[in-house]
Amino acid sequence: MTDPLAAAIGARVKLERRARRWTLDQLAGATGVSRRLLVSIEQGAANPSIGTLLKVSDALGVGLPALVEPPSVVPVRVTRRGDAAVLWRGEMGGCAVLVAGTEPPDVVELWDWTLGVGERHLSPGHSEGTRELLHVIQGCVTVAVAGEDYALSRGDAISFPGDEPHSYTNTGKRLARFALSVFEPRVGARAMDGTTNG
């Protein structure tokens, strides 16, 4: 994450937490994220994982896209090339870019992923009811969901429950690229009724 992005995320987390009149301890309890890490996030000094950001956004009921994009009252939002949030960088050159997303209560995220040769990204299960759709644009990707492996090549697609632990692995001999859509239902509603699931 770049420093401006970390600062923007920190400001939004603080704004949303204060809007709910929550203390840092209350947010820590709702997310399972340590108070110390939350302080660093709010100060823009942390580089939190996608999983941590999901826990925080779910608890606040705003959805991940809202944490990384400035608030807008305009119903149409255009993200220009190079302006999207890079939320993960792998050791082999891979990256995960959150290209676009919707507002709660039913949040949809659109991602552009690349994985270097042999690179793998592990993801814990997201909140209950989450679904993911993945379409391989280049290379070979193996998606593991709840202990089962699914080998995909260019042009292949998969739909799976994102609330199960899962991973994406480049099993080919060149860079792999895929588009990923994540549907997370009732984000705001869970925060309101206290049924967050980190």
GROMACS elastic network, one bead per residue, 0.5 to 0.9 nm:
[ bonds ]
;  ai    aj funct       b0    kb
    1     4     6  0.83362   500
    1     5     6  0.62602   500
    1     6     6  0.64002   500
    1    47     6  0.63444   500
    1    48     6  0.86229   500
    1    85     6  0.76581   500
    1    86     6  0.59881   500
    1    87     6  0.57814   500
    1    88     6  0.71870   500
    1    89     6  0.82106   500
    2     5     6  0.52964   500
    2     6     6  0.62934   500
    2     7     6  0.87103   500
    2    47     6  0.87273   500
    2    85     6  0.87463   500
    2    86     6  0.80811   500
    3     6     6  0.50644   500
    3     7     6  0.61216   500
    3     8     6  0.85779   500
    3    44     6  0.72166   500
    3    45     6  0.79803   500
    4     7     6  0.50599   500
    4     8     6  0.61159   500
    4     9     6  0.86223   500
    4    44     6  0.81859   500
    5     8     6  0.50175   500
    5     9     6  0.61183   500
    5    10     6  0.84848   500
    5    44     6  0.81252   500
    5    68     6  0.69096   500
    5    69     6  0.88510   500
    5    85     6  0.72596   500
    5    86     6  0.87544   500
    6     9     6  0.51561   500
    6    10     6  0.60822   500
    6    11     6  0.86171   500
    6    41     6  0.72734   500
    6    42     6  0.85420   500
    6    43     6  0.83574   500
    6    45     6  0.68899   500
    6    46     6  0.69040   500
    6    47     6  0.68989   500
    6    48     6  0.87007   500
    6    68     6  0.85137   500
    7    10     6  0.50544   500
    7    11     6  0.61373   500
    7    12     6  0.86137   500
    7    41     6  0.80935   500
    7    42     6  0.75837   500
    7    43     6  0.68422   500
    7    45     6  0.75308   500
    8    11     6  0.51769   500
    8    12     6  0.62035   500
    8    13     6  0.86283   500
    8    42     6  0.89524   500
    8    44     6  0.73550   500
    8    67     6  0.77380   500
    8    68     6  0.67632   500
    8    69     6  0.78940   500
    8    70     6  0.76429   500
    9    12     6  0.51670   500
    9    13     6  0.61059   500
    9    14     6  0.85866   500
    9    41     6  0.73490   500
    9    42     6  0.73095   500
    9    44     6  0.70539   500
    9    66     6  0.88880   500
    9    67     6  0.53398   500
    9    68     6  0.55735   500
    9    69     6  0.81765   500
   10    13     6  0.51878   500
   10    14     6  0.61735   500
   10    15     6  0.85422   500
   10    38     6  0.87045   500
   10    39     6  0.87107   500
   10    40     6  0.80824   500
   10    41     6  0.50817   500
   10    43     6  0.57052   500
   10    45     6  0.83102   500
   10    46     6  0.86988   500
   10    67     6  0.83583   500
   11    14     6  0.52099   500
   11    15     6  0.60714   500
   11    16     6  0.86289   500
   11    41     6  0.86800   500
   11    42     6  0.60135   500
   11    43     6  0.75850   500
   11    44     6  0.76168   500
   11    67     6  0.88683   500
   12    16     6  0.60567   500
   12    17     6  0.83996   500
   12    42     6  0.79905   500
   12    66     6  0.81171   500
   12    67     6  0.59078   500
   12    68     6  0.80918   500
   12    69     6  0.89677   500
   12    70     6  0.82286   500
   12    71     6  0.89070   500
   13    16     6  0.52552   500
   13    17     6  0.59785   500
   13    18     6  0.84880   500
   13    38     6  0.87792   500
   13    41     6  0.78675   500
   13    42     6  0.62148   500
   13    56     6  0.78357   500
   13    57     6  0.80387   500
   13    60     6  0.81009   500
   13    67     6  0.68981   500
   14    17     6  0.51131   500
   14    18     6  0.60235   500
   14    19     6  0.84354   500
   14    41     6  0.88727   500
   14    42     6  0.57413   500
   14    43     6  0.87945   500
   15    18     6  0.52876   500
   15    19     6  0.60613   500
   15    20     6  0.87771   500
   16    19     6  0.50127   500
   16    20     6  0.64727   500
   16    21     6  0.86988   500
   16    22     6  0.89360   500
   16    60     6  0.66184   500
   16    61     6  0.89323   500
   16    62     6  0.82296   500
   17    20     6  0.53247   500
   17    21     6  0.63075   500
   17    22     6  0.54673   500
   17    23     6  0.73606   500
   17    24     6  0.79070   500
   17    27     6  0.72923   500
   17    60     6  0.68852   500
   18    22     6  0.58845   500
   18    23     6  0.76366   500
   19    22     6  0.77458   500
   20    23     6  0.89694   500
   20    60     6  0.81838   500
   22    25     6  0.78553   500
   22    26     6  0.56991   500
   22    27     6  0.64563   500
   23    26     6  0.51131   500
   23    27     6  0.64168   500
   23    28     6  0.85800   500
   24    27     6  0.50964   500
   24    28     6  0.60415   500
   24    29     6  0.85670   500
   24    35     6  0.60960   500
   24    36     6  0.89847   500
   24    38     6  0.71038   500
   24    39     6  0.75539   500
   25    29     6  0.61446   500
   25    30     6  0.86407   500
   25    34     6  0.84623   500
   25    35     6  0.60832   500
   26    29     6  0.50530   500
   26    30     6  0.62227   500
   26    31     6  0.86576   500
   26    35     6  0.89973   500
   27    30     6  0.50492   500
   27    31     6  0.60928   500
   27    32     6  0.82630   500
   27    33     6  0.80310   500
   27    35     6  0.79143   500
   27    38     6  0.81743   500
   27    56     6  0.78054   500
   27    59     6  0.74122   500
   27    60     6  0.81060   500
   28    31     6  0.52443   500
   28    32     6  0.55397   500
   28    33     6  0.51189   500
   28    34     6  0.56015   500
   28    35     6  0.54099   500
   28    36     6  0.89876   500
   28    37     6  0.89988   500
   28    38     6  0.72404   500
   28    56     6  0.86831   500
   29    32     6  0.55490   500
   29    33     6  0.74160   500
   29    34     6  0.82978   500
   29    35     6  0.86640   500
   30    33     6  0.81492   500
   30    55     6  0.84964   500
   30    56     6  0.82557   500
   30    59     6  0.59390   500
   30    60     6  0.86995   500
   30   194     6  0.85355   500
   30   196     6  0.73197   500
   30   197     6  0.86953   500
   30   198     6  0.82832   500
   31    34     6  0.83723   500
   31    52     6  0.83427   500
   31    55     6  0.53749   500
   31    56     6  0.58338   500
   31    57     6  0.89185   500
   31    58     6  0.80563   500
   31    59     6  0.59555   500
   31    60     6  0.89571   500
   31   196     6  0.80380   500
   31   197     6  0.80693   500
   31   198     6  0.60411   500
   32    52     6  0.89930   500
   32    55     6  0.77342   500
   32    56     6  0.88943   500
   32   198     6  0.71986   500
   33    36     6  0.84276   500
   33    37     6  0.68326   500
   33    38     6  0.69277   500
   33    52     6  0.71108   500
   33    55     6  0.77614   500
   33    56     6  0.79034   500
   34    37     6  0.53206   500
   34    38     6  0.63455   500
   34    39     6  0.87503   500
   35    38     6  0.50173   500
   35    39     6  0.61927   500
   35    40     6  0.87066   500
   36    39     6  0.51848   500
   36    40     6  0.64277   500
   36    41     6  0.87432   500
   37    40     6  0.50292   500
   37    41     6  0.61212   500
   37    42     6  0.86386   500
   37    46     6  0.72577   500
   37    48     6  0.82445   500
   38    42     6  0.61300   500
   38    43     6  0.85095   500
   38    46     6  0.85587   500
   38    56     6  0.88347   500
   39    42     6  0.51996   500
   39    43     6  0.61826   500
   39    44     6  0.86736   500
   39    45     6  0.85900   500
   39    46     6  0.87087   500
   40    43     6  0.50618   500
   40    44     6  0.62156   500
   40    45     6  0.50611   500
   40    46     6  0.51483   500
   40    47     6  0.87440   500
   41    44     6  0.50847   500
   41    45     6  0.59337   500
   41    47     6  0.74893   500
   41    48     6  0.72397   500
   42    45     6  0.76192   500
   42    46     6  0.82566   500
   43    46     6  0.76824   500
   44    47     6  0.81857   500
   47    87     6  0.87911   500
   48    51     6  0.79973   500
   48    52     6  0.59449   500
   48    53     6  0.65087   500
   48    87     6  0.85495   500
   49    52     6  0.51719   500
   49    53     6  0.63405   500
   49    54     6  0.86229   500
   49    87     6  0.74391   500
   49    88     6  0.71665   500
   50    53     6  0.50831   500
   50    54     6  0.61185   500
   50    55     6  0.86979   500
   50    64     6  0.88350   500
   50    87     6  0.64108   500
   50    88     6  0.70177   500
   50   123     6  0.84540   500
   51    54     6  0.50818   500
   51    55     6  0.63259   500
   51    56     6  0.87758   500
   51   123     6  0.69467   500
   51   124     6  0.70918   500
   51   125     6  0.89898   500
   51   126     6  0.79942   500
   51   198     6  0.84720   500
   52    55     6  0.51322   500
   52    56     6  0.63267   500
   52    57     6  0.86386   500
   52   198     6  0.85628   500
   53    56     6  0.51156   500
   53    57     6  0.59987   500
   53    58     6  0.83751   500
   53    64     6  0.67438   500
   53    67     6  0.80837   500
   54    57     6  0.51229   500
   54    58     6  0.58598   500
   54    59     6  0.84053   500
   54    63     6  0.73734   500
   54    64     6  0.58922   500
   54   126     6  0.76335   500
   54   127     6  0.86881   500
   54   198     6  0.74915   500
   55    58     6  0.52327   500
   55    59     6  0.61363   500
   55    60     6  0.86230   500
   55    64     6  0.89761   500
   55   126     6  0.82998   500
   55   127     6  0.84939   500
   55   196     6  0.84730   500
   55   197     6  0.76642   500
   56    59     6  0.52139   500
   56    60     6  0.61781   500
   56    61     6  0.84549   500
   56    62     6  0.89032   500
   56    63     6  0.86905   500
   56    64     6  0.83433   500
   56   198     6  0.81987   500
   57    60     6  0.51243   500
   57    61     6  0.59007   500
   57    62     6  0.54221   500
   57    64     6  0.53579   500
   57    65     6  0.86463   500
   57    66     6  0.79648   500
   57    67     6  0.68635   500
   57   187     6  0.83608   500
   58    62     6  0.64979   500
   58    63     6  0.58694   500
   58    64     6  0.76086   500
   58   127     6  0.77698   500
   58   187     6  0.58734   500
   58   188     6  0.76228   500
   58   190     6  0.77727   500
   58   191     6  0.69018   500
   58   196     6  0.63858   500
   58   197     6  0.75351   500
   58   198     6  0.72679   500
   59    62     6  0.80208   500
   59    63     6  0.89004   500
   59   187     6  0.82462   500
   59   188     6  0.85497   500
   59   190     6  0.78405   500
   59   191     6  0.55513   500
   59   194     6  0.83956   500
   59   195     6  0.87407   500
   59   196     6  0.57041   500
   59   197     6  0.78902   500
   59   198     6  0.77714   500
   60    63     6  0.79012   500
   60   187     6  0.85131   500
   60   188     6  0.75736   500
   60   191     6  0.60521   500
   60   192     6  0.88174   500
   60   196     6  0.89373   500
   61   104     6  0.71939   500
   61   105     6  0.77480   500
   61   186     6  0.84758   500
   61   187     6  0.50769   500
   61   189     6  0.71194   500
   61   190     6  0.68772   500
   61   192     6  0.74415   500
   61   196     6  0.84618   500
   62    65     6  0.79852   500
   62    66     6  0.59273   500
   62    67     6  0.73968   500
   62   103     6  0.69635   500
   62   104     6  0.58916   500
   62   105     6  0.78182   500
   62   107     6  0.85559   500
   62   187     6  0.66350   500
   62   188     6  0.60863   500
   62   191     6  0.86141   500
   63    66     6  0.57007   500
   63    67     6  0.70950   500
   63   101     6  0.86416   500
   63   102     6  0.81042   500
   63   103     6  0.66907   500
   63   104     6  0.61868   500
   63   105     6  0.80802   500
   63   106     6  0.85393   500
   63   107     6  0.61158   500
   63   108     6  0.86626   500
   63   109     6  0.89403   500
   63   184     6  0.81684   500
   63   187     6  0.62552   500
   63   188     6  0.77765   500
   64    67     6  0.53488   500
   64    68     6  0.69055   500
   64    69     6  0.89667   500
   64   101     6  0.80185   500
   64   103     6  0.89488   500
   64   107     6  0.81750   500
   64   109     6  0.79005   500
   65    68     6  0.54757   500
   65    69     6  0.60950   500
   65    98     6  0.75213   500
   65    99     6  0.89270   500
   65   100     6  0.69821   500
   65   101     6  0.51619   500
   65   102     6  0.67857   500
   65   103     6  0.73924   500
   65   107     6  0.81694   500
   65   108     6  0.85128   500
   65   109     6  0.68823   500
   66    69     6  0.53660   500
   66    70     6  0.71584   500
   66    71     6  0.70653   500
   66   101     6  0.78749   500
   66   102     6  0.79725   500
   66   103     6  0.67936   500
   66   104     6  0.87658   500
   67    70     6  0.77518   500
   67    71     6  0.89077   500
   68    84     6  0.88418   500
   68    85     6  0.66351   500
   68    98     6  0.85703   500
   69    72     6  0.85237   500
   69    84     6  0.86795   500
   69    85     6  0.80947   500
   69   100     6  0.89568   500
   72    75     6  0.78118   500
   72    77     6  0.82390   500
   73    76     6  0.88459   500
   74    77     6  0.70071   500
   77   100     6  0.83706   500
   78   100     6  0.83396   500
   79    82     6  0.83330   500
   79    83     6  0.61833   500
   79    84     6  0.63209   500
   79    99     6  0.68939   500
   79   100     6  0.70394   500
   80    83     6  0.54464   500
   80    84     6  0.72301   500
   80    99     6  0.89822   500
   81    84     6  0.70163   500
   81    99     6  0.89338   500
   82    85     6  0.84717   500
   83    99     6  0.84539   500
   84    97     6  0.63438   500
   84    98     6  0.60717   500
   84    99     6  0.51955   500
   84   100     6  0.76239   500
   85    96     6  0.84607   500
   85    97     6  0.55513   500
   85    98     6  0.53642   500
   85    99     6  0.68957   500
   86    89     6  0.75084   500
   86    95     6  0.68684   500
   86    96     6  0.57683   500
   86    98     6  0.63866   500
   86    99     6  0.86767   500
   87    95     6  0.75721   500
   87    96     6  0.58128   500
   87    97     6  0.60430   500
   87    98     6  0.69867   500
   88    94     6  0.80602   500
   88    95     6  0.53247   500
   88    96     6  0.50473   500
   88    97     6  0.73710   500
   89    92     6  0.84986   500
   89    93     6  0.69086   500
   89    94     6  0.56553   500
   89    96     6  0.66357   500
   90    93     6  0.55405   500
   90    95     6  0.59299   500
   90    96     6  0.86725   500
   90   115     6  0.73904   500
   90   116     6  0.77385   500
   90   119     6  0.72066   500
   90   120     6  0.81661   500
   90   121     6  0.80352   500
   91    94     6  0.70519   500
   91   116     6  0.81195   500
   91   119     6  0.76324   500
   92   115     6  0.72913   500
   92   117     6  0.69276   500
   92   118     6  0.78855   500
   92   119     6  0.61883   500
   93   114     6  0.78841   500
   93   115     6  0.67471   500
   93   116     6  0.53131   500
   93   117     6  0.86881   500
   93   119     6  0.84788   500
   93   175     6  0.86677   500
   94   113     6  0.73335   500
   94   116     6  0.50816   500
   94   117     6  0.88045   500
   94   119     6  0.73412   500
   94   175     6  0.81476   500
   94   176     6  0.85396   500
   94   177     6  0.88633   500
   95   112     6  0.81938   500
   95   113     6  0.58196   500
   95   114     6  0.53125   500
   95   115     6  0.66048   500
   95   116     6  0.87464   500
   96   111     6  0.67078   500
   96   112     6  0.59777   500
   96   114     6  0.65521   500
   96   115     6  0.85731   500
   97   110     6  0.85597   500
   97   111     6  0.55013   500
   97   112     6  0.51508   500
   97   113     6  0.62734   500
   97   114     6  0.87904   500
   98   101     6  0.77176   500
   98   109     6  0.70664   500
   98   110     6  0.61080   500
   98   112     6  0.66366   500
   98   113     6  0.87102   500
   99   109     6  0.77315   500
   99   110     6  0.55593   500
   99   111     6  0.53570   500
   99   112     6  0.66019   500
  100   108     6  0.83511   500
  100   109     6  0.59870   500
  100   110     6  0.51921   500
  100   111     6  0.72344   500
  101   107     6  0.69089   500
  101   108     6  0.54187   500
  101   110     6  0.60255   500
  101   111     6  0.88807   500
  102   105     6  0.89202   500
  102   106     6  0.76752   500
  102   107     6  0.52331   500
  102   108     6  0.53717   500
  102   109     6  0.67247   500
  103   106     6  0.70016   500
  103   107     6  0.56167   500
  103   108     6  0.78537   500
  104   107     6  0.51857   500
  104   108     6  0.87044   500
  104   184     6  0.89191   500
  104   185     6  0.81266   500
  104   186     6  0.70083   500
  104   187     6  0.57597   500
  104   188     6  0.55544   500
  104   189     6  0.83899   500
  105   184     6  0.84779   500
  105   185     6  0.64826   500
  105   189     6  0.63285   500
  105   190     6  0.87438   500
  106   183     6  0.72087   500
  106   184     6  0.59222   500
  106   186     6  0.51370   500
  106   187     6  0.61852   500
  106   188     6  0.79380   500
  107   182     6  0.79548   500
  107   183     6  0.58372   500
  107   184     6  0.51184   500
  107   185     6  0.61370   500
  107   186     6  0.76634   500
  107   187     6  0.68501   500
  108   181     6  0.68078   500
  108   182     6  0.55129   500
  108   184     6  0.62956   500
  108   185     6  0.83372   500
  109   180     6  0.79471   500
  109   181     6  0.54534   500
  109   182     6  0.50071   500
  109   183     6  0.65758   500
  109   184     6  0.83236   500
  110   179     6  0.73298   500
  110   180     6  0.58721   500
  110   182     6  0.66737   500
  111   178     6  0.83130   500
  111   179     6  0.57471   500
  111   181     6  0.61856   500
  111   182     6  0.81471   500
  112   177     6  0.74570   500
  112   178     6  0.62146   500
  112   180     6  0.64501   500
  113   176     6  0.81786   500
  113   177     6  0.55589   500
  113   178     6  0.52825   500
  113   179     6  0.61872   500
  113   180     6  0.72682   500
  114   138     6  0.89555   500
  114   170     6  0.87841   500
  114   175     6  0.69037   500
  114   176     6  0.55204   500
  114   178     6  0.65093   500
  114   179     6  0.89302   500
  115   118     6  0.77958   500
  115   119     6  0.56056   500
  115   120     6  0.71842   500
  115   121     6  0.84112   500
  115   141     6  0.86220   500
  115   168     6  0.84835   500
  115   169     6  0.73441   500
  115   170     6  0.58493   500
  115   174     6  0.89729   500
  115   175     6  0.59326   500
  115   176     6  0.51983   500
  115   177     6  0.64445   500
  115   178     6  0.87206   500
  116   119     6  0.51912   500
  116   120     6  0.84239   500
  116   169     6  0.89978   500
  116   170     6  0.66125   500
  116   173     6  0.89605   500
  116   174     6  0.70365   500
  116   176     6  0.65325   500
  116   177     6  0.89753   500
  117   120     6  0.89230   500
  117   169     6  0.86261   500
  117   170     6  0.56317   500
  117   171     6  0.68673   500
  117   172     6  0.63707   500
  117   173     6  0.58917   500
  117   174     6  0.55525   500
  117   175     6  0.57094   500
  117   176     6  0.74323   500
  118   169     6  0.66636   500
  118   170     6  0.51338   500
  118   171     6  0.58038   500
  118   172     6  0.73338   500
  118   173     6  0.80699   500
  118   174     6  0.89361   500
  119   168     6  0.83651   500
  119   169     6  0.57492   500
  119   170     6  0.55075   500
  119   171     6  0.80352   500
  120   167     6  0.69065   500
  120   168     6  0.56139   500
  120   170     6  0.64565   500
  120   171     6  0.89675   500
  121   166     6  0.86358   500
  121   167     6  0.54605   500
  121   168     6  0.53503   500
  121   169     6  0.65069   500
  122   165     6  0.78641   500
  122   166     6  0.61899   500
  122   168     6  0.67603   500
  122   169     6  0.86557   500
  123   126     6  0.80398   500
  123   162     6  0.88658   500
  123   164     6  0.87894   500
  123   165     6  0.59257   500
  123   166     6  0.53316   500
  123   167     6  0.56714   500
  123   168     6  0.84606   500
  124   162     6  0.86004   500
  124   163     6  0.78034   500
  124   164     6  0.69845   500
  124   166     6  0.64104   500
  124   167     6  0.84043   500
  125   128     6  0.82704   500
  125   130     6  0.85805   500
  125   161     6  0.85535   500
  125   162     6  0.58955   500
  125   166     6  0.68569   500
  125   198     6  0.82873   500
  126   129     6  0.83371   500
  126   130     6  0.63693   500
  126   162     6  0.58004   500
  126   164     6  0.69853   500
  126   165     6  0.78047   500
  126   184     6  0.82890   500
  126   197     6  0.75733   500
  126   198     6  0.66454   500
  127   130     6  0.59381   500
  127   162     6  0.78763   500
  127   163     6  0.55457   500
  127   164     6  0.89847   500
  127   184     6  0.71768   500
  127   185     6  0.85552   500
  127   187     6  0.86278   500
  127   196     6  0.73287   500
  127   197     6  0.50533   500
  127   198     6  0.60956   500
  128   161     6  0.89594   500
  128   162     6  0.82212   500
  128   163     6  0.54079   500
  128   164     6  0.87478   500
  128   184     6  0.80562   500
  128   185     6  0.81877   500
  128   196     6  0.87716   500
  128   197     6  0.68103   500
  129   161     6  0.72905   500
  129   162     6  0.75515   500
  129   163     6  0.63030   500
  129   183     6  0.83073   500
  129   184     6  0.66179   500
  129   185     6  0.63842   500
  129   186     6  0.87839   500
  130   160     6  0.88549   500
  130   161     6  0.60900   500
  130   163     6  0.53169   500
  130   164     6  0.87519   500
  130   182     6  0.70363   500
  130   183     6  0.55107   500
  130   185     6  0.64898   500
  131   159     6  0.72009   500
  131   160     6  0.58629   500
  131   163     6  0.71690   500
  131   181     6  0.82957   500
  131   182     6  0.58576   500
  131   183     6  0.51564   500
  131   184     6  0.67011   500
  131   185     6  0.87913   500
  132   158     6  0.81090   500
  132   159     6  0.56648   500
  132   160     6  0.54466   500
  132   161     6  0.62367   500
  132   162     6  0.54483   500
  132   180     6  0.69381   500
  132   181     6  0.56440   500
  132   183     6  0.62712   500
  132   184     6  0.87868   500
  133   157     6  0.72407   500
  133   158     6  0.57669   500
  133   160     6  0.66747   500
  133   179     6  0.81697   500
  133   180     6  0.56513   500
  133   181     6  0.50978   500
  133   182     6  0.65155   500
  133   183     6  0.84629   500
  134   156     6  0.84465   500
  134   157     6  0.54571   500
  134   158     6  0.53404   500
  134   159     6  0.65012   500
  134   160     6  0.86368   500
  134   178     6  0.66425   500
  134   179     6  0.57294   500
  134   181     6  0.64895   500
  134   182     6  0.87505   500
  135   152     6  0.87806   500
  135   154     6  0.80638   500
  135   155     6  0.66677   500
  135   156     6  0.59671   500
  135   158     6  0.66901   500
  135   177     6  0.87857   500
  135   178     6  0.54626   500
  135   179     6  0.52635   500
  135   180     6  0.65484   500
  135   181     6  0.88771   500
  136   139     6  0.72278   500
  136   140     6  0.73616   500
  136   141     6  0.71656   500
  136   152     6  0.70559   500
  136   153     6  0.63573   500
  136   155     6  0.54548   500
  136   156     6  0.56571   500
  136   157     6  0.62495   500
  136   158     6  0.89273   500
  136   176     6  0.77612   500
  136   177     6  0.62035   500
  136   179     6  0.65695   500
  136   180     6  0.88007   500
  137   140     6  0.89814   500
  137   153     6  0.82968   500
  137   154     6  0.52881   500
  137   155     6  0.60054   500
  137   156     6  0.81972   500
  137   176     6  0.76199   500
  137   177     6  0.54489   500
  137   178     6  0.50409   500
  137   179     6  0.70692   500
  138   141     6  0.88288   500
  138   153     6  0.75115   500
  138   154     6  0.50737   500
  138   155     6  0.78254   500
  138   174     6  0.87696   500
  138   175     6  0.73526   500
  138   176     6  0.51356   500
  138   178     6  0.67751   500
  139   152     6  0.86254   500
  139   153     6  0.60865   500
  139   154     6  0.56748   500
  139   170     6  0.76560   500
  139   171     6  0.82945   500
  139   172     6  0.60824   500
  139   173     6  0.77699   500
  139   174     6  0.63700   500
  139   175     6  0.61923   500
  139   177     6  0.65763   500
  139   178     6  0.86637   500
  140   151     6  0.73484   500
  140   152     6  0.56962   500
  140   154     6  0.64593   500
  140   169     6  0.83722   500
  140   170     6  0.59007   500
  140   171     6  0.56578   500
  140   173     6  0.82087   500
  140   174     6  0.83010   500
  140   175     6  0.84191   500
  140   176     6  0.59814   500
  140   177     6  0.83315   500
  141   150     6  0.83186   500
  141   151     6  0.61361   500
  141   152     6  0.52351   500
  141   153     6  0.64340   500
  141   154     6  0.85614   500
  141   168     6  0.65035   500
  141   169     6  0.54568   500
  141   171     6  0.56931   500
  141   172     6  0.71854   500
  141   176     6  0.67360   500
  141   177     6  0.82936   500
  141   178     6  0.82902   500
  142   149     6  0.63864   500
  142   150     6  0.53908   500
  142   152     6  0.58372   500
  142   153     6  0.85916   500
  142   167     6  0.80211   500
  142   168     6  0.58112   500
  142   169     6  0.51303   500
  142   170     6  0.64809   500
  142   171     6  0.63809   500
  143   148     6  0.82000   500
  143   149     6  0.57483   500
  143   150     6  0.51401   500
  143   151     6  0.65522   500
  143   152     6  0.76353   500
  143   158     6  0.84976   500
  143   166     6  0.70687   500
  143   167     6  0.56713   500
  143   169     6  0.65089   500
  144   147     6  0.61076   500
  144   148     6  0.53112   500
  144   150     6  0.61408   500
  144   151     6  0.86971   500
  144   165     6  0.82313   500
  144   166     6  0.52450   500
  144   167     6  0.51803   500
  144   168     6  0.66290   500
  144   169     6  0.82537   500
  145   148     6  0.53241   500
  145   149     6  0.66112   500
  145   150     6  0.80830   500
  145   160     6  0.74766   500
  145   161     6  0.79012   500
  145   162     6  0.82965   500
  145   164     6  0.65023   500
  145   165     6  0.61346   500
  145   167     6  0.68590   500
  146   149     6  0.86433   500
  146   164     6  0.57649   500
  146   165     6  0.56176   500
  146   166     6  0.62824   500
  147   165     6  0.82312   500
  147   166     6  0.79580   500
  150   158     6  0.84547   500
  151   171     6  0.83364   500
  152   155     6  0.81641   500
  152   156     6  0.55860   500
  152   157     6  0.71653   500
  152   158     6  0.82237   500
  153   156     6  0.55377   500
  153   157     6  0.85224   500
  153   172     6  0.88696   500
  154   157     6  0.86483   500
  154   176     6  0.87948   500
  154   177     6  0.88035   500
  154   178     6  0.87179   500
  160   163     6  0.88676   500
  160   164     6  0.86169   500
  161   164     6  0.59453   500
  161   165     6  0.89268   500
  161   166     6  0.89604   500
  162   165     6  0.72270   500
  162   166     6  0.72893   500
  162   182     6  0.76555   500
  162   183     6  0.84445   500
  162   184     6  0.86178   500
  163   166     6  0.85861   500
  169   172     6  0.89576   500
  169   176     6  0.89028   500
  170   173     6  0.82240   500
  170   174     6  0.82600   500
  170   175     6  0.74725   500
  170   176     6  0.59919   500
  170   177     6  0.88229   500
  171   174     6  0.87186   500
  171   176     6  0.84984   500
  172   175     6  0.75760   500
  172   176     6  0.74060   500
  173   176     6  0.87510   500
  184   187     6  0.66698   500
  185   188     6  0.87179   500
  185   189     6  0.87788   500
  186   189     6  0.50125   500
  186   190     6  0.59765   500
  186   191     6  0.86334   500
  187   190     6  0.54753   500
  187   191     6  0.66345   500
  187   192     6  0.89337   500
  187   196     6  0.81073   500
  188   191     6  0.52146   500
  188   192     6  0.62713   500
  188   193     6  0.87964   500
  189   192     6  0.50503   500
  189   193     6  0.61830   500
  189   194     6  0.83564   500
  189   195     6  0.82856   500
  189   196     6  0.89921   500
  190   193     6  0.52740   500
  190   194     6  0.57196   500
  190   196     6  0.52485   500
  190   197     6  0.83387   500
  191   194     6  0.51968   500
  191   195     6  0.63927   500
  191   196     6  0.58418   500
  192   195     6  0.79052   500
  192   196     6  0.89137   500
  193   196     6  0.82558   500
